[in-house]
Amino acid sequence: MRRHAVQEFAADIRLNPRHYVAGRLPSLPFPDAAFDLVLSSHLLFSYSDRLDHTFHLDAIRELMRVARGELRVFPLVASGSSVRYPRLDDLLTDLRNHDIAGEVVEVGYRFQRGAHHMLVCRHIASHGSVAAGSV
């Protein structure tokens, strides 16, 4: 399945190179609120042994900067592990201090043992509730 996904990606990027924009967290080349939905798959927590807490916080803040609606991060475990990111509670607190609400949601997708949750983040309106228009 992974090999097939890589082959499909390679074929698509060759056929549609303008559909892809190179970027590097924690600084993306997009304007504020450029996307209704932002997805991060198999990056942030997958490499938590190499990406520290500050990087996770900065990366999620940047992903939320370009998100008009919500951000979904999957999975919450390191690659090759079934243990959830150990500083997730700290991260959720830090995000809230930056007006970002984070919620852990179970998903039906099963790709890796223990990887059946995602982090859903939404902007918090100035009065403390989740921003209107978020799904």
Backbone torsions as a table, in degrees:
resi	resn	phi	psi	omega
1	MET	NA	-43.2	179.9
2	ARG	-65.3	-42.9	179.9
3	ARG	-60.8	-42.7	178.9
4	HIS	-62.7	-42.0	179.1
5	ALA	-61.7	-42.6	178.6
6	VAL	-63.8	-41.9	179.5
7	GLN	-63.6	-41.7	178.2
8	GLU	-64.0	-43.4	178.4
9	PHE	-61.6	-47.4	-178.5
10	ALA	-60.4	-41.2	179.2
11	ALA	-66.4	-41.8	-177.9
12	ASP	-68.5	-40.9	-179.3
13	ILE	-68.0	-30.0	175.4
14	ARG	-69.6	-39.9	-178.5
15	LEU	-78.6	-30.2	-173.6
16	ASN	-133.1	59.7	-175.4
17	PRO	-61.5	-26.1	-179.5
18	ARG	-73.8	-11.9	178.0
19	HIS	-78.7	-7.5	-174.3
20	TYR	-118.7	137.6	179.0
21	VAL	-125.9	123.2	178.0
22	ALA	-70.8	137.8	177.7
23	GLY	-152.6	166.6	-178.9
24	ARG	-146.7	120.2	176.9
25	LEU	-70.6	145.1	12.4
26	PRO	-99.7	36.2	178.3
27	SER	-140.2	107.4	-176.1
28	LEU	-100.8	148.3	-176.6
29	PRO	-86.8	46.2	-178.7
30	PHE	-130.3	152.5	177.2
31	PRO	-73.3	165.3	176.0
32	ASP	-56.0	141.8	174.5
33	ALA	53.7	38.2	-177.6
34	ALA	-75.7	-21.0	-173.6
35	PHE	-130.3	141.9	175.4
36	ASP	-68.8	-39.4	-176.8
37	LEU	-136.4	132.4	177.7
38	VAL	-118.0	132.6	-180.0
39	LEU	-118.2	137.7	172.6
40	SER	-128.6	114.2	-174.9
41	SER	-121.7	127.4	174.9
42	HIS	55.7	44.9	175.9
43	LEU	-130.6	-74.3	-167.9
44	LEU	-54.6	-68.8	-175.0
45	PHE	-78.8	-18.5	177.9
46	SER	-62.3	-28.0	-178.8
47	TYR	-118.8	38.4	-177.5
48	SER	-66.1	-14.8	175.0
49	ASP	-75.6	-17.4	179.8
50	ARG	-115.6	-18.8	-178.9
51	LEU	-111.7	117.8	-173.6
52	ASP	-82.8	177.6	-177.2
53	HIS	-58.3	-42.0	179.4
54	THR	-61.9	-41.9	177.7
55	PHE	-62.0	-45.3	179.8
56	HIS	-58.7	-46.1	179.6
57	LEU	-62.4	-49.0	-179.2
58	ASP	-63.0	-41.4	-179.0
59	ALA	-65.5	-43.9	-179.7
60	ILE	-68.5	-38.5	176.1
61	ARG	-60.8	-40.9	179.3
62	GLU	-68.8	-42.5	177.0
63	LEU	-61.9	-37.1	176.8
64	MET	-71.6	-29.0	176.8
65	ARG	-60.7	-39.4	-178.4
66	VAL	-88.4	-3.5	180.0
67	ALA	-95.9	125.0	173.3
68	ARG	-81.3	-37.8	-178.8
69	GLY	-100.9	-102.2	-175.8
70	GLU	-127.5	166.1	176.0
71	LEU	-117.4	137.0	174.9
72	ARG	-123.0	125.4	-178.8
73	VAL	-118.0	126.7	-178.6
74	PHE	-143.4	142.1	-10.9
75	PRO	-86.4	-179.9	179.9
76	LEU	-103.2	14.1	179.8
77	VAL	-120.4	155.4	176.8
78	ALA	-72.1	152.8	176.3
79	SER	-58.4	130.0	179.8
80	GLY	80.8	7.1	-178.6
81	SER	-128.0	159.9	173.6
82	SER	-114.6	10.0	-177.3
83	VAL	-94.3	126.4	179.3
84	ARG	-62.2	149.1	178.0
85	TYR	-47.4	119.5	-171.2
86	PRO	-67.1	-20.5	-178.4
87	ARG	-105.4	24.3	-177.1
88	LEU	-61.1	-43.0	179.2
89	ASP	-62.3	-42.1	176.7
90	ASP	-61.6	-42.3	-178.8
91	LEU	-64.0	-42.9	179.1
92	LEU	-61.4	-39.7	177.3
93	THR	-65.2	-45.8	179.6
94	ASP	-62.8	-39.3	178.5
95	LEU	-64.2	-42.7	179.5
96	ARG	-60.2	-36.2	177.2
97	ASN	-66.5	-14.1	176.9
98	HIS	-110.8	24.1	177.1
99	ASP	62.0	38.6	175.9
100	ILE	-126.0	122.9	176.5
101	ALA	-93.1	128.1	178.1
102	GLY	-116.6	138.0	180.0
103	GLU	-134.9	134.3	176.4
104	VAL	-89.1	125.6	-175.3
105	VAL	-125.0	135.4	176.6
106	GLU	-76.0	142.1	178.1
107	VAL	-120.4	155.5	179.3
108	GLY	-82.0	-14.1	-177.6
109	TYR	-71.6	130.3	178.7
110	ARG	-123.7	107.4	-178.1
111	PHE	-117.8	-31.0	-175.1
112	GLN	-144.2	142.2	179.1
113	ARG	-55.4	129.2	178.7
114	GLY	82.3	-4.0	-176.4
115	ALA	-101.2	69.0	-179.9
116	HIS	-126.9	27.9	175.0
117	HIS	-135.0	151.1	173.1
118	MET	-129.8	160.2	175.1
119	LEU	-99.5	124.5	176.7
120	VAL	-110.5	123.2	-178.9
121	CYS	-115.8	142.7	177.7
122	ARG	-137.5	153.7	175.6
123	HIS	-70.7	142.2	174.6
124	ILE	-98.8	127.5	177.7
125	ALA	-67.1	160.8	-175.4
126	SER	-59.1	-24.3	179.7
127	HIS	-88.7	6.8	172.1
128	GLY	100.0	-8.7	178.1
129	SER	-96.1	168.7	177.9
130	VAL	-67.3	138.3	-174.9
131	ALA	-58.3	141.3	177.1
132	ALA	-62.8	146.7	179.1
133	GLY	90.8	-8.8	176.7
134	SER	-79.6	145.5	179.3
135	VAL	-92.8	NA	NA
